Amino acid sequence: MKFLEKIVHNMEPKFAKGGKLEKWHPVFESFATLAFTPALTTKKGAHIRDGVDLKRTMMTVIIALLPALLFGIYNTGHWEMVAATGNRDLVFWADQGAKIIAGLKVVLPLVIVSYGVGLTIEFIFGLINGHSLHEGFLVSGLLIPLIMPADVPLWMVGVATAFAVVIGKEIFGGTGMNILNVALTARAFLFFAYPTSMSGDFVWMAGKETTVDGFTGSTALGELATSLTPEPIHASVDSFTAKYSVMDSFIGNIPGSIGETSTLMCLIGAAILILTRVGSWRIITSFFAGGFVMGLLLNAMGGNAYFDLPAVNQLLLGGFAFGAVFMATDPVTAAQTSTGKIVYGFLGGLLAILIRVLNPAFPEGVMMAILFMNVMAPIIDHYVVQANIKRRLKRVKTA
């Protein structure tokens, strides 16, 4: 590595100001600092020197995403085989090699398109503005394909990524300036622009053109929405929980977006983020708490199969866990104060379940809940800071 680092540093003068390749300096700096620690050092004043910069922080998030990515590849391959055969009782852990290969054929192109389009736009803006590649897209580029249905067309992923980077990020000034989560902006764009490609029976399984006649492949929440009949409520819930058990939902053996199905993999990622202090445990725990409280309240109210679904099942289905761990914890769009993070997470989880249950036509409320809380985060922090100021002023007066 020292040998490679020396080569990179020897090339630096060519890209520096006055060098032959000066205009390409942002590109060179982006790759150089991604692989090696920047050579820049502070000259004066008190500074905390740490080898962990923004790129290393983003790499930690990518490492935390790997369990969800790897499981998503396998699960995508499994449901592709289910769709092709029409056999929902296909053993999940059988034919591992074939399922991994099938999953890679679906997931890898989505990742390549996401990174290819997003990084190209980032480089263009970097060259125009004279700054290096924004590190934030290192994570967003992987999040975008993980929250997409398996059968989404590649061109839609490219268009959504371009929209999210340009409109959701660069227009506000780039990394650290966006007000909405970039990956969720991409998903929201596709959901409202191309709803038939983001919902329905078959988009969650690749290879729908080979699906046998009469086979439906909706997600668990989508299937539950079709059972909202006046009677019998408990019978529909019992049959649903028997088909989608707590264990299957926890492990992730259910249809859904590529990286969102396994709560177990999401919790492994949460442990990595919390132990490395990259993700906020306050947001993650309060998000789950808010969802669980709302689930209990709706259980007490009753009314239909969605209301009657146990609160624990609500937390394990859809993108709830993925949203709590990787979306709500976005350090740019989340609340910044300690108390604000708890309020932000709790209300986010609360709204996610509330939207899901009260609007069966939109069975996955996590996206809308987090985007709404992104907008509300500055207001939450404002009131937390103001409350703290008032408490201090009272102490001054009493003293």
Backbone torsions as a table, in degrees:
resi	resn	phi	psi	omega
1	MET	NA	-35.5	178.2
2	LYS	-61.5	-38.4	179.6
3	PHE	-62.6	-46.3	179.5
4	LEU	-66.2	-39.4	179.6
5	GLU	-62.2	-38.9	178.8
6	LYS	-64.1	-40.7	178.5
7	ILE	-62.0	-43.9	-179.6
8	VAL	-62.5	-45.3	-179.3
9	HIS	-66.7	-31.3	177.7
10	ASN	-70.0	-26.6	178.8
11	MET	-80.5	-17.3	-173.1
12	GLU	-57.4	-41.4	-179.7
13	PRO	-56.7	-31.1	-179.5
14	LYS	-66.9	-27.4	-178.6
15	PHE	-99.5	-7.0	-179.5
16	ALA	-74.0	173.1	-179.2
17	LYS	-60.9	126.9	-177.7
18	GLY	93.1	-9.2	179.4
19	GLY	-79.2	167.8	-177.9
20	LYS	-64.0	-31.9	-176.2
21	LEU	-110.8	35.3	-174.6
22	GLU	-56.5	-42.2	-175.8
23	LYS	-66.7	-18.6	179.0
24	TRP	-94.8	11.5	-178.3
25	HIS	-59.0	-41.6	178.0
26	PRO	-56.9	-39.4	179.3
27	VAL	-67.6	-46.3	179.7
28	PHE	-61.0	-45.7	-178.2
29	GLU	-63.4	-36.8	-179.4
30	SER	-62.2	-47.5	-179.3
31	PHE	-71.5	-37.7	-178.0
32	ALA	-65.9	-45.1	-178.6
33	THR	-75.5	-20.6	175.1
34	LEU	-69.7	-37.2	-177.1
35	ALA	-90.0	-33.2	-175.1
36	PHE	-133.0	158.1	177.3
37	THR	-66.4	133.6	-179.8
38	PRO	-57.4	145.7	-179.0
39	ALA	-80.0	-10.6	-178.5
40	LEU	-67.6	138.3	177.0
41	THR	-132.4	155.0	178.8
42	THR	-72.8	145.2	-177.0
43	LYS	-99.8	-32.0	-178.5
44	LYS	-154.2	166.6	178.8
45	GLY	84.2	170.5	-179.1
46	ALA	-89.3	125.5	-179.6
47	HIS	-139.5	149.4	172.7
48	ILE	-89.6	119.4	-178.9
49	ARG	-96.9	123.1	-175.8
50	ASP	-145.2	140.6	178.9
51	GLY	-76.8	-7.9	-178.6
52	VAL	-93.2	105.5	175.8
53	ASP	-105.0	-171.4	-175.6
54	LEU	-62.9	-37.0	179.6
55	LYS	-64.3	-40.6	179.2
56	ARG	-67.3	-35.3	176.3
57	THR	-63.4	-43.6	178.6
58	MET	-64.3	-36.8	178.0
59	MET	-65.3	-32.7	176.7
60	THR	-64.1	-40.6	178.2
61	VAL	-65.2	-39.8	178.3
62	ILE	-62.1	-41.9	177.0
63	ILE	-60.5	-40.9	178.9
64	ALA	-66.3	-26.3	179.7
65	LEU	-81.2	-18.4	-175.2
66	LEU	-57.7	-43.1	177.7
67	PRO	-57.2	-44.0	179.2
68	ALA	-66.1	-37.9	179.2
69	LEU	-65.2	-48.8	-177.6
70	LEU	-64.5	-42.1	178.1
71	PHE	-67.7	-37.2	179.1
72	GLY	-61.9	-37.1	177.1
73	ILE	-62.6	-46.3	-179.3
74	TYR	-66.1	-45.0	-177.4
75	ASN	-65.4	-36.7	176.9
76	THR	-63.2	-43.0	177.1
77	GLY	-63.0	-38.6	179.0
78	HIS	-62.1	-48.8	-175.9
79	TRP	-74.4	-21.7	172.2
80	GLU	-66.3	-40.2	178.3
81	MET	-69.6	-35.3	176.9
82	VAL	-63.5	-44.6	-179.2
83	ALA	-65.2	-36.8	-178.0
84	ALA	-70.1	-33.8	-177.2
85	THR	-97.4	-21.2	-175.7
86	GLY	74.8	12.8	-177.2
87	ASN	-105.6	100.2	179.6
88	ARG	-71.5	-16.2	-178.9
89	ASP	-88.7	12.8	178.0
90	LEU	-58.9	128.5	-176.9
91	VAL	-61.2	126.0	-172.7
92	PHE	-63.9	-40.9	-173.9
93	TRP	-94.5	13.9	177.1
94	ALA	-93.1	155.6	177.4
95	ASP	54.0	47.8	-175.2
96	GLN	-57.9	-43.9	-178.1
97	GLY	-60.2	-46.5	-179.3
98	ALA	-64.1	-38.6	-179.3
99	LYS	-69.8	-37.5	178.5
100	ILE	-65.0	-44.5	179.5
101	ILE	-63.4	-44.3	179.2
102	ALA	-62.9	-40.3	179.1
103	GLY	-67.1	-39.7	178.7
104	LEU	-62.5	-38.0	-179.3
105	LYS	-63.7	-26.6	-179.7
106	VAL	-90.9	-47.6	-171.2
107	VAL	-77.9	-42.8	-175.5
108	LEU	-58.0	-44.8	176.9
109	PRO	-60.6	-36.0	178.4
110	LEU	-63.6	-42.5	179.2
111	VAL	-65.2	-43.3	-179.2
112	ILE	-62.3	-45.1	179.8
113	VAL	-64.1	-43.8	-179.6
114	SER	-59.8	-51.8	179.7
115	TYR	-67.8	-40.4	-177.8
116	GLY	-60.7	-50.0	-179.4
117	VAL	-68.5	-47.3	-176.8
118	GLY	-64.2	-46.2	-179.1
119	LEU	-67.4	-35.7	177.1
120	THR	-60.7	-44.8	178.7
121	ILE	-65.9	-40.3	178.6
122	GLU	-61.3	-43.6	179.4
123	PHE	-64.2	-39.7	179.1
124	ILE	-61.7	-47.6	178.4
125	PHE	-65.5	-34.8	177.8
126	GLY	-64.1	-43.6	179.5
127	LEU	-67.0	-38.8	-179.9
128	ILE	-67.0	-43.5	-175.6
129	ASN	-93.1	-8.0	177.4
130	GLY	74.7	29.2	176.8
131	HIS	-123.1	163.6	-177.8
132	SER	-74.6	172.1	179.3
133	LEU	-59.4	131.9	177.9
134	HIS	-71.6	127.4	-173.3
135	GLU	-69.2	-23.7	-173.9
136	GLY	-57.6	-32.2	-176.9
137	PHE	-73.0	-13.7	174.5
138	LEU	-57.5	-34.0	177.5
139	VAL	-88.9	-45.7	-178.1
140	SER	-59.2	-35.7	-179.4
141	GLY	-63.6	-25.2	176.6
142	LEU	-92.9	-32.3	179.8
143	LEU	-65.7	-39.0	-175.6
144	ILE	-57.5	-52.6	178.9
145	PRO	-66.3	-27.9	-178.2
146	LEU	-71.4	-21.6	-179.9
147	ILE	-103.5	15.7	179.2
148	MET	-102.5	151.4	171.0
149	PRO	-64.7	153.6	-176.2
150	ALA	-64.3	-30.0	-173.3
151	ASP	-97.7	11.8	-179.8
152	VAL	-66.2	134.0	179.7
153	PRO	-62.4	146.3	-177.9
154	LEU	-62.9	-36.7	-178.4
155	TRP	-65.8	-31.1	176.9
156	MET	-67.8	-39.1	176.9
157	VAL	-62.1	-41.5	178.4
158	GLY	-63.4	-44.9	179.4
159	VAL	-64.6	-43.8	-179.8
160	ALA	-64.3	-40.6	178.3
161	THR	-63.7	-44.1	178.5
162	ALA	-61.4	-43.2	178.8
163	PHE	-61.9	-45.9	-176.6
164	ALA	-64.7	-41.4	-177.8
165	VAL	-71.3	-44.9	-176.3
166	VAL	-76.2	-54.3	-174.7
167	ILE	-82.0	-38.6	-176.2
168	GLY	-86.4	-13.1	-174.5
169	LYS	-132.9	-64.8	-173.0
170	GLU	-63.5	-32.9	-179.0
171	ILE	-65.6	-21.6	178.1
172	PHE	-94.0	-5.3	178.4
173	GLY	120.0	1.9	177.3
174	GLY	96.8	-162.0	-176.6
175	THR	-56.8	132.3	178.7
176	GLY	90.5	-6.6	-176.6
177	MET	-115.1	-15.0	-177.1
178	ASN	-69.6	147.0	-178.9
179	ILE	-98.1	-15.5	178.9
180	LEU	-121.9	148.3	176.4
181	ASN	-59.7	128.1	-173.4
182	VAL	-64.0	-46.2	-177.7
183	ALA	-64.0	-41.9	179.1
184	LEU	-69.9	-28.6	174.8
185	THR	-63.5	-40.0	177.6
186	ALA	-64.1	-43.6	-179.8
187	ARG	-67.0	-41.3	179.6
188	ALA	-63.6	-39.0	177.7
189	PHE	-59.4	-48.0	179.9
190	LEU	-67.3	-37.2	-176.7
191	PHE	-63.0	-40.3	-177.8
192	PHE	-89.1	-26.1	-179.9
193	ALA	-85.4	-37.6	-178.1
194	TYR	-133.6	66.8	-174.6
195	PRO	-60.1	-32.9	-178.1
196	THR	-70.0	-19.4	178.1
197	SER	-92.8	-2.5	-179.0
198	MET	-119.5	2.8	179.5
199	SER	-153.6	169.5	179.8
200	GLY	116.8	-164.2	-173.1
201	ASP	-88.4	-30.1	-167.6
202	PHE	-114.3	-13.0	-173.4
203	VAL	-67.9	-16.1	-177.9
204	TRP	-84.6	-4.7	-179.5
205	MET	-127.2	129.1	178.8
206	ALA	-71.6	155.3	175.8
207	GLY	73.5	36.9	-176.1
208	LYS	-64.4	-21.0	-179.3
209	GLU	-67.3	-17.0	179.4
210	THR	-100.2	2.2	-177.1
211	THR	-65.9	137.6	-179.1
212	VAL	-69.8	153.9	-178.9
213	ASP	-62.3	140.7	175.6
214	GLY	85.3	-2.5	-178.9
215	PHE	-92.9	132.4	175.7
216	THR	-113.9	145.1	-176.5
217	GLY	-131.9	41.4	179.5
218	SER	-70.2	162.7	175.8
219	THR	-71.2	170.6	179.7
220	ALA	-60.8	-44.6	-179.4
221	LEU	-67.7	-37.9	177.4
222	GLY	-64.8	-38.6	178.9
223	GLU	-68.2	-37.0	178.8
224	LEU	-65.1	-35.1	-179.6
225	ALA	-62.6	-31.2	-179.6
226	THR	-76.3	-11.2	-177.7
227	SER	-99.5	14.7	-177.2
228	LEU	-79.3	71.5	177.7
229	THR	-104.7	155.6	-178.2
230	PRO	-56.1	-34.1	179.3
231	GLU	-151.5	154.4	-8.8
232	PRO	-94.0	125.3	-174.5
233	ILE	-62.4	-54.0	-174.7
234	HIS	-65.0	-33.6	178.7
235	ALA	-64.6	-41.4	-179.5
236	SER	-67.7	-38.4	179.1
237	VAL	-67.6	-42.2	-179.9
238	ASP	-63.2	-42.6	179.5
239	SER	-68.3	-33.9	179.1
240	PHE	-67.6	-48.2	-179.2
241	THR	-67.5	-25.5	175.5
242	ALA	-72.7	-36.1	179.9
243	LYS	-76.2	-42.0	178.4
244	TYR	-114.3	83.8	-176.4
245	SER	-68.5	164.4	177.5
246	VAL	-60.1	-39.8	-178.1
247	MET	-67.0	-45.7	178.2
248	ASP	-61.6	-41.6	179.8
249	SER	-66.8	-37.0	-179.6
250	PHE	-69.4	-44.4	179.6
251	ILE	-71.4	-39.4	178.1
252	GLY	114.7	16.1	-180.0
253	ASN	-82.0	59.8	179.8
254	ILE	-144.6	155.6	176.4
255	PRO	-70.1	153.9	178.5
256	GLY	163.6	-174.3	175.8
257	SER	-59.2	154.3	-167.8
258	ILE	-53.3	-48.2	-173.7
259	GLY	-103.1	3.1	-170.1
260	GLU	-99.3	-9.7	-168.1
261	THR	-75.3	-30.9	-173.1
262	SER	-96.5	108.3	175.0
263	THR	-65.9	-34.4	179.1
264	LEU	-59.7	-48.7	-179.9
265	MET	-64.3	-36.2	177.7
266	CYS	-65.3	-38.9	179.6
267	LEU	-70.2	-33.8	173.9
268	ILE	-62.1	-43.7	176.3
269	GLY	-62.8	-38.3	178.5
270	ALA	-62.8	-40.8	178.6
271	ALA	-61.2	-41.5	179.0
272	ILE	-63.7	-45.0	-178.1
273	LEU	-66.0	-39.9	-178.0
274	ILE	-72.6	-43.0	-179.2
275	LEU	-65.4	-33.5	178.4
276	THR	-88.6	-1.8	179.5
277	ARG	61.6	27.6	175.6
278	VAL	-86.8	-38.7	177.9
279	GLY	-103.6	152.2	-177.8
280	SER	-88.2	119.1	177.1
281	TRP	-67.1	-26.7	179.0
282	ARG	-64.2	-43.9	-179.6
283	ILE	-68.1	-45.2	-176.8
284	ILE	-63.0	-51.0	-177.6
285	THR	-67.0	-40.0	-179.3
286	SER	-70.4	-31.0	176.9
287	PHE	-64.0	-46.5	176.7
288	PHE	-64.0	-39.9	-179.6
289	ALA	-63.8	-43.4	179.2
290	GLY	-62.3	-42.6	178.2
291	GLY	-65.0	-39.1	-179.1
292	PHE	-67.9	-41.5	178.9
293	VAL	-62.5	-45.4	179.0
294	MET	-64.4	-38.2	177.1
295	GLY	-60.4	-41.9	178.1
296	LEU	-65.6	-41.2	179.2
297	LEU	-62.6	-42.1	179.9
298	LEU	-69.3	-35.0	174.9
299	ASN	-60.6	-40.3	-179.5
300	ALA	-67.7	-33.4	-179.9
301	MET	-75.5	-42.8	-177.9
302	GLY	67.2	-179.5	176.5
303	GLY	141.1	-43.7	176.6
304	ASN	-154.1	-174.8	-175.1
305	ALA	-63.9	-34.3	178.2
306	TYR	-66.6	-43.8	178.3
307	PHE	-63.2	-37.0	-172.9
308	ASP	-83.9	-9.3	-179.7
309	LEU	-66.3	126.3	-177.7
310	PRO	-52.6	144.9	-176.2
311	ALA	-58.9	-36.6	-180.0
312	VAL	-62.6	-42.2	178.4
313	ASN	-62.9	-35.8	178.6
314	GLN	-59.5	-38.8	-177.9
315	LEU	-72.8	-24.4	-175.1
316	LEU	-92.3	-13.3	-175.2
317	LEU	-99.2	159.8	177.6
318	GLY	64.7	-152.2	-178.6
319	GLY	-98.9	24.2	-174.5
320	PHE	-61.1	-52.6	-177.3
321	ALA	-65.1	-42.5	179.7
322	PHE	-61.9	-42.9	178.6
323	GLY	-64.5	-40.6	-179.8
324	ALA	-64.0	-39.0	-173.5
325	VAL	-86.2	-44.3	-169.6
326	PHE	-110.5	-18.8	-178.0
327	MET	-102.3	-50.7	-178.2
328	ALA	-65.2	-25.8	-176.3
329	THR	-86.5	3.7	177.4
330	ASP	-51.5	115.8	-173.8
331	PRO	-66.4	-18.2	-179.2
332	VAL	-82.2	-44.1	-172.8
333	THR	-98.3	-7.6	-179.8
334	ALA	-87.3	171.1	175.2
335	ALA	-66.1	152.7	-174.7
336	GLN	-105.3	-29.7	-178.9
337	THR	-79.4	154.4	-177.8
338	SER	-61.8	-48.3	178.2
339	THR	-67.2	-38.2	179.2
340	GLY	-61.3	-35.7	178.9
341	LYS	-64.3	-38.4	178.6
342	ILE	-66.2	-46.4	179.1
343	VAL	-63.2	-45.2	-179.9
344	TYR	-58.9	-48.6	-179.2
345	GLY	-66.5	-43.9	-177.8
346	PHE	-62.7	-47.1	179.4
347	LEU	-66.2	-34.3	177.8
348	GLY	-63.0	-47.5	177.5
349	GLY	-64.2	-39.4	178.7
350	LEU	-60.1	-49.4	-177.7
351	LEU	-67.3	-35.8	-178.2
352	ALA	-58.5	-46.9	179.8
353	ILE	-72.7	-36.9	-179.6
354	LEU	-63.3	-46.7	179.1
355	ILE	-63.7	-42.0	-179.1
356	ARG	-59.4	-42.8	-173.4
357	VAL	-82.8	-41.6	-175.0
358	LEU	-80.8	-12.7	178.5
359	ASN	-129.4	78.1	-177.2
360	PRO	-58.1	-21.9	177.2
361	ALA	-69.9	-16.5	177.8
362	PHE	-127.2	74.4	-169.8
363	PRO	-66.9	-13.5	179.2
364	GLU	-112.7	99.9	-175.0
365	GLY	-94.2	1.0	-175.0
366	VAL	-65.1	-43.1	-178.5
367	MET	-59.0	-50.9	-177.6
368	MET	-66.2	-36.4	-179.4
369	ALA	-64.7	-45.1	-178.1
370	ILE	-70.0	-40.6	177.6
371	LEU	-62.2	-40.0	177.6
372	PHE	-64.1	-42.5	180.0
373	MET	-70.2	-28.1	173.1
374	ASN	-57.4	-43.1	-179.9
375	VAL	-69.1	-35.2	-176.2
376	MET	-83.8	-14.1	-175.5
377	ALA	-55.4	-46.5	178.9
378	PRO	-61.1	-35.5	179.4
379	ILE	-67.4	-41.9	177.9
380	ILE	-59.8	-47.9	178.8
381	ASP	-61.6	-38.0	179.8
382	HIS	-59.7	-48.2	-178.0
383	TYR	-70.1	-32.6	176.4
384	VAL	-65.2	-44.8	179.0
385	VAL	-64.5	-44.1	179.7
386	GLN	-63.1	-39.3	177.4
387	ALA	-63.9	-38.1	178.5
388	ASN	-66.8	-39.7	178.0
389	ILE	-62.9	-43.4	179.9
390	LYS	-63.1	-40.2	178.2
391	ARG	-63.3	-40.7	179.8
392	ARG	-68.5	-38.2	178.2
393	LEU	-64.2	-37.3	177.1
394	LYS	-64.2	-38.8	179.1
395	ARG	-66.2	-36.3	178.9
396	VAL	-65.5	-41.7	-179.4
397	LYS	-66.3	-41.5	179.5
398	THR	-69.8	-28.3	179.1
399	ALA	-74.1	NA	NA
